[in-house]
Amino acid sequence: MLWARGNQKIITPLAIHIATFATGAIVCLGFFFTFIPKSSDQAYIVRYPMVGLEALVVFFVSSHWPTASFKHTNLNERCGLLTLIILCEGIIVLTKSMNYVVQGENFSPSIIAQIISAVLIIYFIYMLYFDQQQSPHSYSHTLHHAWAFTHFPFHTALVLLMEGTSRFLTWRNALEIIDHILTRYSTIYSTSTSTSVLTTQLGNFSAQILQSVQADPVQYNVTSYLAEIRYQGDPNSEQVDTAAFGVLLVLVNATLKFFKIQAAQAPDAPVPDGAAGGNYDPYTDLGNALVVHDLVFVYFFVAAGFTLLLMAVLMALQFKQNKGRSTFRKGDWMAMVFKVVVGIELALVA
């Protein structure tokens, strides 16, 4: 305000900007008091309308005060740069997921194909986005604002798409290790002639898997299941089946946790105890992990669909007329229709 005090035309819009951002800062400060025990865990929802309100105020001010407009600014370049940063972050997240590949079953053909697919997704989004950009001076002031504002949901969908891409790579690697566990478990269970042999082989195999996935020895404890198997005399009894399946569930859950496929725990939740009489339930743990994967599956395809749909919207907002004739070529129309159709199909997959 002190810097602009000599220009009366900028005082009012600048004051509105300052008031808006100061209010947003106060609201964000208030979030600090929600991160304490016994407070509401839904307070974070206020952030989303607050961010949208700030954006609307900025665009409203720039539309009504020419001195605060985006004309002759680097808004297009900044939006493009932010898009490029998100794509680069997607590469970084993908690289982190590949670290689990090295620690897991290494690079199988399916994982290599998935890595290539993930890179191609990032590359094609880069090409589709930047190839459709036009000069910011080639379309109207109002459309320019709408084009910039559309980047908020577009970047949100793009972030979710990048995260989902890396999550699918992690899930593929986890499935390959779980497939190895199932194969080995079936062999041990079908070839064991007594409960003592079954207990010994399952115990050795469990120790090997739990050590390789760096499992928590307190939570992922198979001692009680092995003791139940040894106690039973008949290896074909229902009790042995249940206990052996419990061992399998513990190994699967430990593998999923190693790959960060797990539900979030409440801060005041008790520490899971897998010992006999403990509070750890492998069935519930597996169900929670599968819910997380279902969520990733849904938001990945929804985000992929909305990314293409919003790219079509961004392209449409650059539509202009030149002496009554459209500057869009037939190829531009085909590209826009293609994005809409494929985007809807991808969103419906979820």
KOLVEXVO-992704 format. One line per 10 residues: number of its first residue (from 1); for each residue x, y, z of C-alpha. Coordinates in nm, 4 decimals, always signed. Each point is the difference from the previous one (the first is absolute). Example, Ala and Ser with C-alpha at 12.3 -4.5 7.8 and 13.67 -1.06 7.14 Angstrom:
1> +1.2300 -0.4500 +0.7800  +0.1370 +0.3440 -0.0660
***
This chain:
1> +0.0000 +0.0000 +0.0000  +0.2860 +0.2373 +0.0802  +0.1657 -0.0794 -0.3292  -0.3230 +0.0699 -0.1970  -0.1165 +0.3036 +0.1975  +0.0853 +0.2313 -0.2890  -0.2361 -0.1828 -0.2379  -0.3592 +0.0422 +0.1172  -0.1352 -0.2381 -0.2659  +0.1744 -0.2977 +0.1557
11> -0.0773 +0.0728 +0.3671  -0.3522 -0.1506 +0.0068  +0.0716 -0.3294 -0.1828  +0.3230 -0.0422 +0.1930  -0.1836 +0.0555 +0.3300  -0.2569 -0.2650 -0.0965  +0.2793 -0.2451 -0.0789  +0.1722 +0.0684 +0.3324  -0.3255 -0.0392 +0.1958  -0.0816 -0.3261 -0.1763
21> +0.3403 -0.1573 +0.0582  +0.0115 +0.1241 +0.3607  -0.3370 -0.1649 +0.0643  +0.1256 -0.3203 -0.1589  +0.3106 +0.0085 +0.2175  -0.2116 +0.0403 +0.3152  -0.2190 -0.2944 -0.1032  +0.3069 -0.2158 -0.0666  +0.1401 +0.0973 +0.3394  -0.3237 -0.1216 +0.1535
31> +0.0676 -0.3456 -0.1444  +0.2862 -0.0321 +0.2473  -0.2469 -0.0379 +0.2838  -0.1802 -0.2844 -0.1789  +0.3077 -0.2232 +0.0099  -0.0449 -0.0775 +0.3675  -0.1739 -0.2942 +0.1698  -0.3801 +0.0054 +0.0274  -0.0338 +0.2669 -0.2703  -0.2046 -0.0297 -0.3184
41> +0.1712 -0.2069 -0.2701  -0.2088 +0.1649 -0.2738  +0.1298 +0.3544 +0.0451  +0.2436 -0.0396 -0.2910  -0.2967 +0.0151 -0.2408  -0.0143 +0.3774 +0.0560  +0.3277 +0.0334 -0.1925  -0.1572 -0.0898 -0.3323  -0.2724 +0.2676 -0.0149  +0.2530 +0.2462 +0.1445
51> +0.2435 -0.0611 -0.2851  -0.2818 +0.0241 -0.2544  -0.1209 +0.3245 +0.1552  +0.3483 +0.1524 -0.0175  +0.0256 -0.0938 -0.3674  -0.3418 +0.1474 -0.0778  +0.0873 +0.3266 +0.1737  +0.3263 +0.0291 -0.1928  -0.1709 -0.0609 -0.3337  -0.2877 +0.2349 +0.0883
61> +0.2404 +0.2808 +0.0893  +0.2082 -0.0523 -0.3134  -0.3156 +0.0138 -0.2119  -0.1322 +0.3275 +0.1450  +0.3261 +0.1942 +0.0474  +0.2162 +0.0159 -0.3146  +0.2993 +0.1023 +0.2099  -0.0163 -0.3382 +0.1774  -0.0805 -0.2125 -0.3048  +0.2094 -0.2859 -0.1361
71> +0.0476 +0.1687 -0.3343  +0.3639 +0.0227 -0.1090  +0.1023 -0.2268 +0.2893  +0.1654 -0.3420 +0.0002  -0.3150 -0.1838 +0.1118  +0.0093 -0.2471 -0.2904  +0.3641 -0.0786 +0.0572  -0.0571 -0.0440 +0.3748  -0.2940 -0.2367 -0.0525  +0.2069 -0.1984 -0.2473
81> +0.2959 -0.0058 +0.2375  -0.2173 -0.1269 +0.2857  -0.1344 -0.2733 -0.2285  +0.3554 -0.0968 -0.0895  +0.0992 -0.0073 +0.3689  -0.2884 -0.2380 +0.0788  +0.1060 -0.2303 -0.2847  +0.3592 +0.0044 +0.1283  -0.1250 -0.0811 +0.3503  -0.1799 -0.2943 -0.1578
91> +0.3342 -0.1257 -0.1310  +0.1511 +0.0377 +0.3484  -0.2868 -0.1910 +0.1649  +0.0295 -0.2682 -0.2674  +0.3713 -0.0319 +0.0754  -0.0751 -0.0456 +0.3705  -0.2416 -0.2802 -0.0863  +0.2750 -0.1672 -0.2010  +0.2080 -0.0207 +0.3188  -0.2515 -0.2554 +0.1279
101> +0.0465 -0.1955 -0.3224  +0.3683 -0.0383 +0.0771  -0.0824 -0.1197 +0.3520  -0.2789 -0.2295 -0.1196  -0.0142 -0.2397 -0.2932  +0.2239 +0.2178 -0.2159  -0.0882 +0.0944 -0.3591  -0.2404 -0.2575 -0.1395  -0.1423 +0.0476 -0.3515  -0.3344 +0.1236 +0.1367
111> +0.1662 +0.2602 +0.2244  +0.2242 +0.1189 -0.2845  -0.3093 +0.0374 -0.2210  -0.1763 +0.1963 +0.2737  +0.2985 +0.2327 +0.0432  +0.0043 +0.0662 -0.3742  -0.3756 +0.0668 +0.0065  +0.0383 +0.2452 +0.2883  +0.2729 +0.1920 -0.1822  -0.2098 +0.0093 -0.3170
121> -0.2970 +0.1405 +0.1960  +0.2161 +0.2863 +0.1271  +0.1536 +0.0600 -0.3426  -0.3337 +0.0036 -0.1859  -0.1572 +0.2365 +0.2523  +0.2981 +0.2306 -0.0496  -0.0410 -0.0104 -0.3769  -0.3789 +0.0417 +0.0033  +0.0096 +0.2924 +0.2415  +0.2799 +0.2081 -0.1491
131> -0.0871 -0.0685 -0.3636  -0.3443 +0.1593 +0.0439  +0.1236 +0.3239 +0.1590  -0.0504 +0.3275 -0.1844  +0.1211 +0.3514 +0.0601  -0.1756 +0.1655 +0.2982  -0.0761 +0.2984 -0.2228  -0.1918 -0.2139 -0.2493  -0.3184 -0.0296 +0.2054  -0.2218 +0.2286 +0.2038
141> +0.0597 +0.1311 +0.3514  -0.2926 -0.1990 +0.1454  +0.1035 -0.3254 -0.1638  +0.3534 +0.0571 +0.1206  -0.1272 +0.0153 +0.3583  -0.2125 -0.3108 -0.0492  +0.2997 -0.1807 -0.1525  +0.2154 +0.0851 +0.3018  -0.2704 -0.0925 +0.2526  -0.0526 -0.3402 -0.1689
151> +0.3572 -0.0856 +0.0920  -0.1008 -0.0431 +0.3654  -0.2081 -0.3170 -0.0569  +0.2314 -0.1039 -0.2832  +0.3072 +0.0017 +0.2225  -0.1918 -0.1798 +0.2764  -0.0958 -0.2788 -0.2405  +0.3560 -0.0105 -0.1344  +0.1495 -0.0416 +0.3497  -0.2391 -0.2879 +0.0750
161> +0.0821 -0.1593 -0.3360  +0.3747 +0.0136 +0.0685  -0.0460 -0.1432 +0.3496  -0.2311 -0.2741 -0.1256  +0.2488 -0.0967 -0.2703  +0.2727 -0.0623 +0.2577  -0.2443 -0.1798 +0.2307  -0.0926 -0.2448 -0.2743  +0.3676 -0.0809 -0.0527  +0.0375 -0.0668 +0.3728
171> -0.3125 -0.2164 +0.0010  +0.1288 -0.2044 -0.2957  +0.3242 -0.0724 +0.1842  -0.1866 -0.0949 +0.3178  -0.2218 -0.2385 -0.1967  +0.3024 -0.1797 -0.1416  +0.1422 -0.0576 +0.3475  -0.3422 -0.1114 +0.1279  -0.0253 -0.2394 -0.2949  +0.3347 -0.1484 +0.1057
181> -0.1307 -0.0321 +0.3581  -0.3174 -0.1749 -0.1171  +0.1944 -0.2441 -0.2183  +0.2432 -0.0888 +0.2760  -0.2792 -0.0221 +0.2578  -0.2008 -0.2401 -0.2196  +0.3055 -0.2209 -0.0500  +0.0756 -0.0156 +0.3729  -0.3617 -0.0652 +0.0957  -0.0577 -0.2727 -0.2595
191> +0.3257 -0.1909 +0.0623  +0.0064 +0.0033 +0.3805  -0.0874 -0.3423 +0.1426  -0.0318 +0.1040 +0.3644  -0.0715 +0.3062 +0.2092  +0.3579 +0.0071 +0.1289  +0.1403 +0.0107 -0.3537  -0.2564 +0.2612 -0.0997  +0.0843 +0.2129 +0.3047  +0.3735 -0.0156 -0.0688
201> -0.0242 +0.0830 -0.3702  -0.2566 +0.2751 +0.0471  +0.2066 +0.1450 +0.2844  +0.3183 +0.0119 -0.2074  -0.1805 +0.1416 -0.3017  -0.1788 +0.2625 +0.2108  +0.3248 +0.1101 +0.1635  +0.1609 +0.0397 -0.3409  -0.2879 +0.2102 -0.1424  -0.0465 +0.2152 +0.3110
211> +0.3697 +0.0779 +0.0079  +0.0108 +0.0887 -0.3702  -0.2899 +0.2473 +0.0331  +0.1361 +0.1435 +0.3262  -0.3222 -0.0832 +0.1850  -0.0753 +0.1168 +0.3522  +0.0583 -0.3110 +0.2187  -0.2686 +0.1118 +0.2464  -0.2812 +0.0535 -0.2470  +0.0844 -0.2697 -0.2533
221> +0.0448 -0.2897 +0.2392  -0.0838 -0.3515 -0.1222  +0.1000 -0.1822 +0.3186  -0.3573 -0.0528 +0.1199  -0.1063 -0.1459 -0.3363  +0.2989 -0.2349 -0.0113  -0.0706 -0.1120 +0.3551  -0.3606 -0.0777 -0.0968  +0.1185 -0.2065 -0.2974  +0.2479 -0.1954 +0.2126
231> -0.2663 -0.0634 +0.2647  -0.2302 -0.1659 -0.2510  +0.0809 -0.3570 -0.0934  -0.1703 -0.0162 -0.3381  +0.1568 +0.2200 -0.2719  -0.3285 -0.0152 -0.1944  -0.2193 +0.1270 +0.2831  -0.2027 +0.3202 -0.0251  +0.1938 +0.1551 +0.2889  +0.3285 -0.0522 -0.1863
241> -0.1514 +0.1521 -0.3162  -0.1098 +0.3082 +0.1933  +0.3335 +0.0440 +0.1779  +0.2052 -0.0523 -0.3182  -0.2186 +0.2520 -0.1827  +0.0633 +0.2430 +0.2863  +0.3750 -0.0361 -0.0628  -0.0593 +0.0751 -0.3685  -0.2023 +0.3114 +0.0810  +0.2728 +0.1316 +0.2299
251> +0.2610 -0.0447 -0.2752  -0.2214 +0.1723 -0.2588  -0.0776 +0.2904 +0.2349  +0.3678 +0.0451 +0.0883  +0.0848 +0.0132 -0.3710  -0.2694 +0.2596 -0.0694  +0.1191 +0.2149 +0.2895  +0.3570 -0.0155 -0.1323  -0.1304 +0.1574 -0.3218  -0.1972 +0.2630 +0.1969
261> -0.3332 -0.1521 -0.1046  -0.1850 +0.0495 +0.3259  -0.2711 +0.2063 +0.1589  +0.0931 +0.3003 +0.2117  +0.0029 -0.0582 +0.3755  -0.1553 +0.2391 +0.2493  +0.2610 +0.1729 +0.2210  -0.1544 -0.1435 +0.3165  -0.0507 -0.3507 -0.1423  +0.1563 -0.2824 +0.2082
271> +0.3137 -0.1661 -0.1328  -0.1005 -0.3202 -0.1854  +0.1120 -0.3132 +0.1830  +0.0101 -0.3228 -0.1989  +0.0768 -0.2257 +0.2948  -0.2564 -0.2437 +0.1390  -0.2834 +0.1983 +0.1559  +0.1222 +0.3215 -0.1668  -0.2126 +0.2593 -0.1765  +0.1325 -0.0595 -0.3531
281> -0.2551 -0.1395 -0.2467  +0.1590 -0.1014 -0.3339  -0.3405 -0.0170 -0.1718  -0.0800 +0.3614 +0.0879  +0.3520 +0.1082 -0.0931  -0.0283 -0.1591 -0.3441  -0.3461 +0.1485 -0.0529  +0.1289 +0.3494 +0.0803  +0.2914 -0.0419 -0.2415  -0.2341 -0.1092 -0.2802
291> -0.2210 +0.3032 +0.0669  +0.3070 +0.2198 -0.0496  +0.0749 -0.1707 -0.3301  -0.3614 +0.0421 -0.1129  +0.0292 +0.3709 +0.0788  +0.3201 +0.0275 -0.2063  -0.1669 -0.1840 -0.2880  -0.2970 +0.2366 +0.0030  +0.1885 +0.3279 +0.0294  +0.2599 -0.1036 -0.2604
301> -0.2548 -0.0561 -0.2765  -0.2182 +0.2926 +0.1060  +0.3077 +0.2259 +0.0052  +0.1162 -0.1343 -0.3380  -0.3416 +0.0675 -0.1514  -0.0303 +0.3479 +0.1473  +0.3547 +0.0849 -0.1094  -0.0944 -0.0611 -0.3640  -0.3383 +0.1697 +0.0375  +0.1548 +0.3107 +0.1532
311> +0.2665 +0.0057 -0.2704  -0.2846 +0.0068 -0.2513  -0.1581 +0.2888 +0.1946  +0.3321 +0.1867 +0.0011  +0.0212 -0.0522 -0.3728  -0.3581 +0.1201 -0.0540  +0.0643 +0.3151 +0.2021  +0.2666 +0.0957 -0.2537  -0.2589 -0.0065 -0.2780  -0.0176 +0.3302 -0.1835
321> -0.1610 +0.1538 -0.3029  +0.1910 +0.1901 -0.2658  -0.2295 +0.2083 -0.2256  -0.2861 -0.2414 +0.0624  +0.2058 -0.3086 -0.0768  +0.1188 -0.2518 +0.2567  +0.3743 -0.0339 +0.0470  -0.0455 -0.3613 +0.1097  +0.1015 -0.2471 -0.2653  -0.1660 -0.3349 -0.0579
331> +0.2842 -0.1707 +0.1855  -0.0595 +0.2224 +0.3054  -0.3652 -0.1007 +0.0114  +0.0897 -0.3663 -0.0343  +0.2568 +0.0279 +0.2796  -0.2510 +0.1687 +0.2300  -0.2703 -0.2598 -0.0687  +0.2541 -0.2791 +0.0522  +0.0932 +0.1379 +0.3415  -0.3648 +0.0281 +0.1032
341> -0.0928 -0.3529 -0.1120  +0.3077 -0.1704 +0.1486  -0.0252 +0.2080 +0.3178  -0.3601 -0.1063 +0.0570  +0.0878 -0.3648 -0.0660  +0.2897 +0.0082 +0.2471  -0.2130 +0.1643 +0.2693  -0.2716 -0.2636 -0.0500  +0.2533 -0.2807 +0.0536  +0.0068 +0.0956 +0.3686
***
